Amino acid sequence: MDSLEAVQSTNDDASECKRCAVDLNYWKDKYIHFFVRHYERKTPEINRGYFARVCGVNAVVKSFLDKTGNKCQIINLGCGFDTLYWRLKENNFNISNFIDVDFPTVTARKCHSIKRNNVLLQSLHNEDGEISFRDTDLHSFNYHITGVDLRNINDLEYKLLQCGVDYNLPTLFISECVLIYIEPSYTQRLLMWITSNFKQALFVNYEQMNMNDRFSEVMIKNLRERGCALAGLEACKTKETQKQRFLNCGWSGCRVWDMMQIYMSIPGAERQRIEALEFLDEQELLFQLLQHYAISVAWKGDLLKDVDIT
Ligand SMILES: C[S@@+](CC[C@H](N)C(=O)[O-])C[C@H]1O[C@@H](n2cnc3c(N)ncnc32)[C@H](O)[C@@H]1O
């Protein structure tokens, strides 16, 4: 497998882990099984780690929507098979625009699954417009999928315009385990392009952190053996490097929480519920895993500052 293919295949891992945890009742997602048919059962540590990840990202999304209402935009960078658009719709959020972005090979598969599924299609229908499909792209009233390499800003800009991007709307960017695969100079260009073009933006980034100890050496070795070069690893070293990545690119501020902090801040009853779902043999392993991932939230503009997710 070459490096690009290996990076794209990380979407299969992420979506299979999400489906597994949903089937075990960690959280509800009525749509993930439309995208992921087969998976192997994951360990309790992995399932709990994904639970914390979903809770953390959902908390940022909720805080963003509390501040903006429906007059806003979400752009999911390296979206994979994420189902956030449908989950928001189900909860009566009808935001101005939602754009899913990934490599064309990944978006083609996402479009294919949507095209043959009435439940997914129905949410996209609106009296104001048709759904148009191309192989790798989909355009509907307020949901778009576009296939583009995030390292190419000119192409990204062009494709986002086709998706009706509005630079004046408060915009939430989501990236879950994406930037670690991208060379720092490209990420820098992407982050600077966002701050120079969008009036008000919030960026939630979930990815590895504390990548400078023995535990992380094993994680890095495993990913590299699969062909993932981890070009963006430098920024994953510490909380400070995660933060500086944004501050150096013109963002007004950035806060970083490791996943242990997020996990411990989940309300007691909810944590007890999920801890009763499966027997966890090695608590220490879960804690190590949680200490090696983080959520960073960066903002541009006063409206979107002070997001607290713990
Ligand atoms: C680990 S997966 C995560 C998928 C999704 N964010 C989730 O959490 O379920 C990483 C995703 O980032 C995408 N990705 C990585 N580098 C990219 C790039 N340069 N341009 C577009 N997508 C990219 C991959 O194709 C893959 O779908």
The ligand as an ORCA input file, in Angstrom:
! r2SCAN-3c Opt
* xyz 0 1
  C      -8.348      8.927     10.437
  S      -9.384      9.350      9.110
  C     -10.636     10.231      9.990
  C     -11.939     10.356      9.257
  C     -12.986     11.209      9.977
  N     -12.476     12.530     10.247
  C     -13.427     10.525     11.257
  O     -13.026     10.958     12.329
  O     -14.182      9.549     11.180
  C      -8.455     10.622      8.302
  C      -9.123     11.179      7.057
  O      -8.385     12.320      6.603
  C      -8.343     12.282      5.200
  N      -7.192     13.070      4.729
  C      -5.905     12.979      5.148
  N      -5.126     13.814      4.429
  C      -5.942     14.468      3.566
  C      -5.724     15.439      2.545
  N      -4.509     15.912      2.265
  N      -6.785     15.876      1.827
  C      -8.032     15.380      2.059
  N      -8.298     14.451      3.020
  C      -7.263     14.001      3.757
  C      -8.204     10.786      4.890
  O      -8.543     10.488      3.552
  C      -9.160     10.183      5.912
  O     -10.467     10.069      5.426
*
